[in-house]
Amino acid sequence: MTKPPKWGSSREATVGIELRGLRHHEDFALDFIDRGRPIPAQRLKFLGWFTEKAMREVENVFVKVRVIDRVGDTHERCINLPKRATRSPRHPDAPPS
């Protein structure tokens, strides 16, 4: 996994993708976790959605998640959202509302 040059805000990531000619909530959506927002323990957390067109344009979207659990332990993960994604899905989902 290639490390990005710097970590930016969710707005910077959205603008960077829009500069490639993609439209937010039409070609892609990002749902970043803000400080103090609970993360479900037993379910998957939605972080991003990309159309087939967006998958051709955007190779990497790195997200850093740092969580402090109930006992005070810190856990951190860096996730590349489109890693191993199906770039041409047979049955793509509808855009998020």
URRA-V702509 format. One line per field, one symbol per residue. ss: DSSP state (H for helix, E for strand, - for the rest). burial: 1 if it has 24 or more other C-alpha atoms within 12 Angstrom, else 0. A space follows every 50 residues. Layout:
ss=???
burial=???
This chain:
ss=---------HHHHHHHHH-----E---EEE-----------------EEE -HHHHHH----EEEEEEE-----EEEEEEE-----------------
burial=00000000000011001000010100111101000000000000001111 11011001011111000000000000000011000000000000000
